[in-house]
Amino acid sequence: MKQGALIYDKESGRYDIRFGLDDYKGGLHCGECFDVFAGGKWKPTRIEMSTGQEWYLVGIKTDVLDGLRVRVHNR
């Protein structure tokens, strides 16, 4: 597992995961799965875009995605 933080990339219009100063996942697409640390525990989720063109995490109640602690499985 690799841990990082969600960040919004204005150039691509997508969220990405930042693992370090110069280490990024490379952009997230709708349906991509990962875990988010919320409520003191890791919860599985996936990123999606609403019909209003807003990004959200399935099953996670928050309006602010930037900075959320996440982890992905190494592949």
Jmol script that loads the backbone (N, CA, C; Angstrom):
load data "model"
ATOM      1  N   MET A   1       0.846  -1.193   0.000  1.00  0.00           N
ATOM      2  CA  MET A   1       0.000   0.000   0.000  1.00  0.00           C
ATOM      3  C   MET A   1       0.876   1.236   0.000  1.00  0.00           C
ATOM      4  N   LYS A   2       0.398   2.235  -0.710  1.00  0.00           N
ATOM      5  CA  LYS A   2       1.112   3.496  -0.791  1.00  0.00           C
ATOM      6  C   LYS A   2       0.159   4.592  -0.315  1.00  0.00           C
ATOM      7  N   GLN A   3       0.618   5.438   0.634  1.00  0.00           N
ATOM      8  CA  GLN A   3      -0.236   6.479   1.198  1.00  0.00           C
ATOM      9  C   GLN A   3       0.140   7.850   0.663  1.00  0.00           C
ATOM     10  N   GLY A   4      -0.883   8.696   0.537  1.00  0.00           N
ATOM     11  CA  GLY A   4      -0.666  10.062   0.086  1.00  0.00           C
ATOM     12  C   GLY A   4      -1.860  10.928   0.416  1.00  0.00           C
ATOM     13  N   ALA A   5      -1.983  12.034  -0.297  1.00  0.00           N
ATOM     14  CA  ALA A   5      -3.082  12.981  -0.076  1.00  0.00           C
ATOM     15  C   ALA A   5      -3.709  13.353  -1.410  1.00  0.00           C
ATOM     16  N   LEU A   6      -5.030  13.542  -1.398  1.00  0.00           N
ATOM     17  CA  LEU A   6      -5.732  13.983  -2.605  1.00  0.00           C
ATOM     18  C   LEU A   6      -5.418  15.446  -2.877  1.00  0.00           C
ATOM     19  N   ILE A   7      -5.143  15.749  -4.133  1.00  0.00           N
ATOM     20  CA  ILE A   7      -4.945  17.138  -4.561  1.00  0.00           C
ATOM     21  C   ILE A   7      -5.670  17.321  -5.886  1.00  0.00           C
ATOM     22  N   TYR A   8      -6.096  18.542  -6.157  1.00  0.00           N
ATOM     23  CA  TYR A   8      -6.763  18.841  -7.421  1.00  0.00           C
ATOM     24  C   TYR A   8      -5.749  19.434  -8.384  1.00  0.00           C
ATOM     25  N   ASP A   9      -5.667  18.881  -9.584  1.00  0.00           N
ATOM     26  CA  ASP A   9      -4.779  19.375 -10.627  1.00  0.00           C
ATOM     27  C   ASP A   9      -5.599  20.250 -11.570  1.00  0.00           C
ATOM     28  N   LYS A  10      -5.419  21.555 -11.484  1.00  0.00           N
ATOM     29  CA  LYS A  10      -6.202  22.500 -12.295  1.00  0.00           C
ATOM     30  C   LYS A  10      -5.957  22.324 -13.786  1.00  0.00           C
ATOM     31  N   GLU A  11      -4.740  21.936 -14.167  1.00  0.00           N
ATOM     32  CA  GLU A  11      -4.421  21.757 -15.586  1.00  0.00           C
ATOM     33  C   GLU A  11      -5.249  20.646 -16.222  1.00  0.00           C
ATOM     34  N   SER A  12      -5.347  19.514 -15.535  1.00  0.00           N
ATOM     35  CA  SER A  12      -6.071  18.368 -16.098  1.00  0.00           C
ATOM     36  C   SER A  12      -7.545  18.374 -15.726  1.00  0.00           C
ATOM     37  N   GLY A  13      -7.903  19.115 -14.670  1.00  0.00           N
ATOM     38  CA  GLY A  13      -9.280  19.119 -14.192  1.00  0.00           C
ATOM     39  C   GLY A  13      -9.627  17.858 -13.421  1.00  0.00           C
ATOM     40  N   ARG A  14      -8.599  17.143 -12.968  1.00  0.00           N
ATOM     41  CA  ARG A  14      -8.795  15.880 -12.242  1.00  0.00           C
ATOM     42  C   ARG A  14      -8.109  15.922 -10.885  1.00  0.00           C
ATOM     43  N   TYR A  15      -8.568  15.048 -10.012  1.00  0.00           N
ATOM     44  CA  TYR A  15      -7.865  14.842  -8.753  1.00  0.00           C
ATOM     45  C   TYR A  15      -6.705  13.891  -8.990  1.00  0.00           C
ATOM     46  N   ASP A  16      -5.698  14.011  -8.145  1.00  0.00           N
ATOM     47  CA  ASP A  16      -4.519  13.163  -8.196  1.00  0.00           C
ATOM     48  C   ASP A  16      -4.161  12.811  -6.759  1.00  0.00           C
ATOM     49  N   ILE A  17      -3.266  11.864  -6.601  1.00  0.00           N
ATOM     50  CA  ILE A  17      -2.759  11.519  -5.275  1.00  0.00           C
ATOM     51  C   ILE A  17      -1.291  11.895  -5.240  1.00  0.00           C
ATOM     52  N   ARG A  18      -0.952  12.717  -4.253  1.00  0.00           N
ATOM     53  CA  ARG A  18       0.438  13.134  -4.069  1.00  0.00           C
ATOM     54  C   ARG A  18       1.041  12.283  -2.967  1.00  0.00           C
ATOM     55  N   PHE A  19       2.105  11.571  -3.324  1.00  0.00           N
ATOM     56  CA  PHE A  19       2.792  10.696  -2.371  1.00  0.00           C
ATOM     57  C   PHE A  19       4.006  11.373  -1.756  1.00  0.00           C
ATOM     58  N   GLY A  20       4.590  12.340  -2.441  1.00  0.00           N
ATOM     59  CA  GLY A  20       5.775  13.052  -1.981  1.00  0.00           C
ATOM     60  C   GLY A  20       5.920  14.337  -2.766  1.00  0.00           C
ATOM     61  N   LEU A  21       7.030  15.041  -2.563  1.00  0.00           N
ATOM     62  CA  LEU A  21       7.224  16.327  -3.232  1.00  0.00           C
ATOM     63  C   LEU A  21       7.074  16.242  -4.739  1.00  0.00           C
ATOM     64  N   ASP A  22       7.653  15.229  -5.349  1.00  0.00           N
ATOM     65  CA  ASP A  22       7.579  15.069  -6.806  1.00  0.00           C
ATOM     66  C   ASP A  22       7.061  13.693  -7.199  1.00  0.00           C
ATOM     67  N   ASP A  23       6.221  13.107  -6.377  1.00  0.00           N
ATOM     68  CA  ASP A  23       5.719  11.749  -6.610  1.00  0.00           C
ATOM     69  C   ASP A  23       4.191  11.770  -6.621  1.00  0.00           C
ATOM     70  N   TYR A  24       3.616  11.601  -7.808  1.00  0.00           N
ATOM     71  CA  TYR A  24       2.171  11.640  -7.991  1.00  0.00           C
ATOM     72  C   TYR A  24       1.687  10.358  -8.666  1.00  0.00           C
ATOM     73  N   LYS A  25       0.432  10.030  -8.470  1.00  0.00           N
ATOM     74  CA  LYS A  25      -0.139   8.859  -9.124  1.00  0.00           C
ATOM     75  C   LYS A  25      -0.276   9.092 -10.628  1.00  0.00           C
ATOM     76  N   GLY A  26      -0.672  10.287 -11.028  1.00  0.00           N
ATOM     77  CA  GLY A  26      -0.814  10.587 -12.449  1.00  0.00           C
ATOM     78  C   GLY A  26      -2.234  10.893 -12.869  1.00  0.00           C
ATOM     79  N   GLY A  27      -3.093  11.261 -11.936  1.00  0.00           N
ATOM     80  CA  GLY A  27      -4.474  11.628 -12.258  1.00  0.00           C
ATOM     81  C   GLY A  27      -5.447  10.491 -12.021  1.00  0.00           C
ATOM     82  N   LEU A  28      -6.559  10.818 -11.400  1.00  0.00           N
ATOM     83  CA  LEU A  28      -7.598   9.825 -11.117  1.00  0.00           C
ATOM     84  C   LEU A  28      -8.721   9.950 -12.140  1.00  0.00           C
ATOM     85  N   HIS A  29      -9.315   8.841 -12.482  1.00  0.00           N
ATOM     86  CA  HIS A  29     -10.437   8.795 -13.416  1.00  0.00           C
ATOM     87  C   HIS A  29     -11.659   8.263 -12.692  1.00  0.00           C
ATOM     88  N   CYS A  30     -12.839   8.581 -13.175  1.00  0.00           N
ATOM     89  CA  CYS A  30     -14.082   8.083 -12.582  1.00  0.00           C
ATOM     90  C   CYS A  30     -14.007   6.566 -12.405  1.00  0.00           C
ATOM     91  N   GLY A  31     -14.442   6.119 -11.242  1.00  0.00           N
ATOM     92  CA  GLY A  31     -14.487   4.696 -10.958  1.00  0.00           C
ATOM     93  C   GLY A  31     -13.240   4.137 -10.304  1.00  0.00           C
ATOM     94  N   GLU A  32     -12.166   4.937 -10.195  1.00  0.00           N
ATOM     95  CA  GLU A  32     -10.944   4.429  -9.560  1.00  0.00           C
ATOM     96  C   GLU A  32     -11.165   4.255  -8.063  1.00  0.00           C
ATOM     97  N   CYS A  33     -10.699   3.127  -7.553  1.00  0.00           N
ATOM     98  CA  CYS A  33     -10.898   2.759  -6.147  1.00  0.00           C
ATOM     99  C   CYS A  33      -9.639   2.974  -5.324  1.00  0.00           C
ATOM    100  N   PHE A  34      -9.841   3.345  -4.076  1.00  0.00           N
ATOM    101  CA  PHE A  34      -8.766   3.502  -3.102  1.00  0.00           C
ATOM    102  C   PHE A  34      -9.416   3.574  -1.727  1.00  0.00           C
ATOM    103  N   ASP A  35      -8.613   3.715  -0.680  1.00  0.00           N
ATOM    104  CA  ASP A  35      -9.119   3.866   0.681  1.00  0.00           C
ATOM    105  C   ASP A  35      -8.884   5.295   1.127  1.00  0.00           C
ATOM    106  N   VAL A  36      -9.803   5.819   1.935  1.00  0.00           N
ATOM    107  CA  VAL A  36      -9.654   7.156   2.508  1.00  0.00           C
ATOM    108  C   VAL A  36      -9.722   7.017   4.024  1.00  0.00           C
ATOM    109  N   PHE A  37      -8.897   7.808   4.734  1.00  0.00           N
ATOM    110  CA  PHE A  37      -8.887   7.776   6.194  1.00  0.00           C
ATOM    111  C   PHE A  37      -9.921   8.786   6.680  1.00  0.00           C
ATOM    112  N   ALA A  38     -11.010   8.278   7.231  1.00  0.00           N
ATOM    113  CA  ALA A  38     -12.113   9.134   7.690  1.00  0.00           C
ATOM    114  C   ALA A  38     -12.711   8.545   8.956  1.00  0.00           C
ATOM    115  N   GLY A  39     -13.003   9.391   9.906  1.00  0.00           N
ATOM    116  CA  GLY A  39     -13.598   8.917  11.155  1.00  0.00           C
ATOM    117  C   GLY A  39     -12.676   7.984  11.934  1.00  0.00           C
ATOM    118  N   GLY A  40     -11.364   8.166  11.768  1.00  0.00           N
ATOM    119  CA  GLY A  40     -10.399   7.377  12.514  1.00  0.00           C
ATOM    120  C   GLY A  40     -10.122   5.988  11.962  1.00  0.00           C
ATOM    121  N   LYS A  41     -10.647   5.708  10.752  1.00  0.00           N
ATOM    122  CA  LYS A  41     -10.351   4.399  10.159  1.00  0.00           C
ATOM    123  C   LYS A  41     -10.332   4.497   8.638  1.00  0.00           C
ATOM    124  N   TRP A  42      -9.730   3.497   8.012  1.00  0.00           N
ATOM    125  CA  TRP A  42      -9.662   3.433   6.555  1.00  0.00           C
ATOM    126  C   TRP A  42     -10.983   2.910   5.998  1.00  0.00           C
ATOM    127  N   LYS A  43     -11.492   3.612   4.984  1.00  0.00           N
ATOM    128  CA  LYS A  43     -12.752   3.213   4.352  1.00  0.00           C
ATOM    129  C   LYS A  43     -12.550   3.101   2.842  1.00  0.00           C
ATOM    130  N   PRO A  44     -13.022   2.008   2.251  1.00  0.00           N
ATOM    131  CA  PRO A  44     -12.906   1.884   0.797  1.00  0.00           C
ATOM    132  C   PRO A  44     -13.879   2.835   0.104  1.00  0.00           C
ATOM    133  N   THR A  45     -13.442   3.408  -1.013  1.00  0.00           N
ATOM    134  CA  THR A  45     -14.276   4.339  -1.769  1.00  0.00           C
ATOM    135  C   THR A  45     -13.836   4.330  -3.230  1.00  0.00           C
ATOM    136  N   ARG A  46     -14.534   5.087  -4.031  1.00  0.00           N
ATOM    137  CA  ARG A  46     -14.110   5.330  -5.411  1.00  0.00           C
ATOM    138  C   ARG A  46     -14.489   6.762  -5.753  1.00  0.00           C
ATOM    139  N   ILE A  47     -13.772   7.333  -6.695  1.00  0.00           N
ATOM    140  CA  ILE A  47     -14.027   8.719  -7.092  1.00  0.00           C
ATOM    141  C   ILE A  47     -14.957   8.721  -8.298  1.00  0.00           C
ATOM    142  N   GLU A  48     -15.911   9.638  -8.283  1.00  0.00           N
ATOM    143  CA  GLU A  48     -16.884   9.779  -9.366  1.00  0.00           C
ATOM    144  C   GLU A  48     -17.128  11.259  -9.608  1.00  0.00           C
ATOM    145  N   MET A  49     -17.802  11.572 -10.723  1.00  0.00           N
ATOM    146  CA  MET A  49     -18.178  12.945 -11.034  1.00  0.00           C
ATOM    147  C   MET A  49     -19.695  13.016 -11.176  1.00  0.00           C
ATOM    148  N   SER A  50     -20.281  14.008 -10.518  1.00  0.00           N
ATOM    149  CA  SER A  50     -21.736  14.178 -10.567  1.00  0.00           C
ATOM    150  C   SER A  50     -22.160  14.755 -11.904  1.00  0.00           C
ATOM    151  N   THR A  51     -23.465  14.753 -12.137  1.00  0.00           N
ATOM    152  CA  THR A  51     -23.996  15.337 -13.371  1.00  0.00           C
ATOM    153  C   THR A  51     -23.709  16.840 -13.430  1.00  0.00           C
ATOM    154  N   GLY A  52     -23.460  17.445 -12.260  1.00  0.00           N
ATOM    155  CA  GLY A  52     -23.104  18.863 -12.199  1.00  0.00           C
ATOM    156  C   GLY A  52     -21.608  19.106 -12.330  1.00  0.00           C
ATOM    157  N   GLN A  53     -20.865  18.070 -12.747  1.00  0.00           N
ATOM    158  CA  GLN A  53     -19.418  18.159 -12.966  1.00  0.00           C
ATOM    159  C   GLN A  53     -18.631  18.410 -11.676  1.00  0.00           C
ATOM    160  N   GLU A  54     -19.108  17.867 -10.559  1.00  0.00           N
ATOM    161  CA  GLU A  54     -18.411  17.971  -9.277  1.00  0.00           C
ATOM    162  C   GLU A  54     -17.864  16.600  -8.892  1.00  0.00           C
ATOM    163  N   TRP A  55     -16.595  16.550  -8.460  1.00  0.00           N
ATOM    164  CA  TRP A  55     -15.995  15.298  -8.009  1.00  0.00           C
ATOM    165  C   TRP A  55     -16.505  14.953  -6.619  1.00  0.00           C
ATOM    166  N   TYR A  56     -16.705  13.658  -6.360  1.00  0.00           N
ATOM    167  CA  TYR A  56     -17.102  13.204  -5.024  1.00  0.00           C
ATOM    168  C   TYR A  56     -16.592  11.788  -4.800  1.00  0.00           C
ATOM    169  N   LEU A  57     -16.557  11.394  -3.519  1.00  0.00           N
ATOM    170  CA  LEU A  57     -16.159  10.049  -3.132  1.00  0.00           C
ATOM    171  C   LEU A  57     -17.386   9.282  -2.687  1.00  0.00           C
ATOM    172  N   VAL A  58     -17.605   8.114  -3.247  1.00  0.00           N
ATOM    173  CA  VAL A  58     -18.773   7.294  -2.941  1.00  0.00           C
ATOM    174  C   VAL A  58     -18.706   6.836  -1.477  1.00  0.00           C
ATOM    175  N   GLY A  59     -19.775   7.134  -0.718  1.00  0.00           N
ATOM    176  CA  GLY A  59     -19.877   6.710   0.677  1.00  0.00           C
ATOM    177  C   GLY A  59     -19.145   7.584   1.676  1.00  0.00           C
ATOM    178  N   ILE A  60     -18.529   8.667   1.219  1.00  0.00           N
ATOM    179  CA  ILE A  60     -17.790   9.585   2.100  1.00  0.00           C
ATOM    180  C   ILE A  60     -18.501  10.931   2.078  1.00  0.00           C
ATOM    181  N   LYS A  61     -18.949  11.392   3.241  1.00  0.00           N
ATOM    182  CA  LYS A  61     -19.699  12.648   3.316  1.00  0.00           C
ATOM    183  C   LYS A  61     -18.760  13.811   3.617  1.00  0.00           C
ATOM    184  N   THR A  62     -18.330  14.489   2.554  1.00  0.00           N
ATOM    185  CA  THR A  62     -17.509  15.688   2.690  1.00  0.00           C
ATOM    186  C   THR A  62     -17.623  16.501   1.403  1.00  0.00           C
ATOM    187  N   ASP A  63     -17.543  17.811   1.551  1.00  0.00           N
ATOM    188  CA  ASP A  63     -17.550  18.695   0.391  1.00  0.00           C
ATOM    189  C   ASP A  63     -16.131  19.076  -0.026  1.00  0.00           C
ATOM    190  N   VAL A  64     -15.147  18.761   0.822  1.00  0.00           N
ATOM    191  CA  VAL A  64     -13.761  19.126   0.568  1.00  0.00           C
ATOM    192  C   VAL A  64     -12.931  17.857   0.401  1.00  0.00           C
ATOM    193  N   LEU A  65     -12.430  17.627  -0.810  1.00  0.00           N
ATOM    194  CA  LEU A  65     -11.613  16.444  -1.076  1.00  0.00           C
ATOM    195  C   LEU A  65     -10.122  16.734  -0.923  1.00  0.00           C
ATOM    196  N   ASP A  66      -9.721  17.975  -1.179  1.00  0.00           N
ATOM    197  CA  ASP A  66      -8.303  18.331  -1.117  1.00  0.00           C
ATOM    198  C   ASP A  66      -7.711  18.033   0.253  1.00  0.00           C
ATOM    199  N   GLY A  67      -6.590  17.316   0.245  1.00  0.00           N
ATOM    200  CA  GLY A  67      -5.872  17.039   1.482  1.00  0.00           C
ATOM    201  C   GLY A  67      -6.288  15.769   2.196  1.00  0.00           C
ATOM    202  N   LEU A  68      -7.354  15.104   1.729  1.00  0.00           N
ATOM    203  CA  LEU A  68      -7.757  13.866   2.394  1.00  0.00           C
ATOM    204  C   LEU A  68      -6.638  12.826   2.293  1.00  0.00           C
ATOM    205  N   ARG A  69      -6.418  12.122   3.385  1.00  0.00           N
ATOM    206  CA  ARG A  69      -5.400  11.069   3.429  1.00  0.00           C
ATOM    207  C   ARG A  69      -5.958   9.824   2.753  1.00  0.00           C
ATOM    208  N   VAL A  70      -5.234   9.313   1.786  1.00  0.00           N
ATOM    209  CA  VAL A  70      -5.695   8.147   1.021  1.00  0.00           C
ATOM    210  C   VAL A  70      -4.565   7.135   0.878  1.00  0.00           C
ATOM    211  N   ARG A  71      -4.951   5.934   0.517  1.00  0.00           N
ATOM    212  CA  ARG A  71      -3.955   4.892   0.214  1.00  0.00           C
ATOM    213  C   ARG A  71      -4.449   4.072  -0.964  1.00  0.00           C
ATOM    214  N   VAL A  72      -3.487   3.612  -1.747  1.00  0.00           N
ATOM    215  CA  VAL A  72      -3.791   2.787  -2.909  1.00  0.00           C
ATOM    216  C   VAL A  72      -2.965   1.515  -2.814  1.00  0.00           C
ATOM    217  N   HIS A  73      -3.471   0.461  -3.431  1.00  0.00           N
ATOM    218  CA  HIS A  73      -2.757  -0.793  -3.481  1.00  0.00           C
ATOM    219  C   HIS A  73      -1.679  -0.699  -4.545  1.00  0.00           C
ATOM    220  N   ASN A  74      -0.478  -1.151  -4.227  1.00  0.00           N
ATOM    221  CA  ASN A  74       0.612  -1.182  -5.216  1.00  0.00           C
ATOM    222  C   ASN A  74       0.293  -2.214  -6.272  1.00  0.00           C
ATOM    223  N   ARG A  75       0.477  -1.844  -7.532  1.00  0.00           N
ATOM    224  CA  ARG A  75       0.222  -2.774  -8.633  1.00  0.00           C
ATOM    225  C   ARG A  75       1.363  -2.764  -9.592  1.00  0.00           C
TER     226      ARG A  75
END
end "model"
wireframe off; spacefill off
backbone 0.3
color backbone group
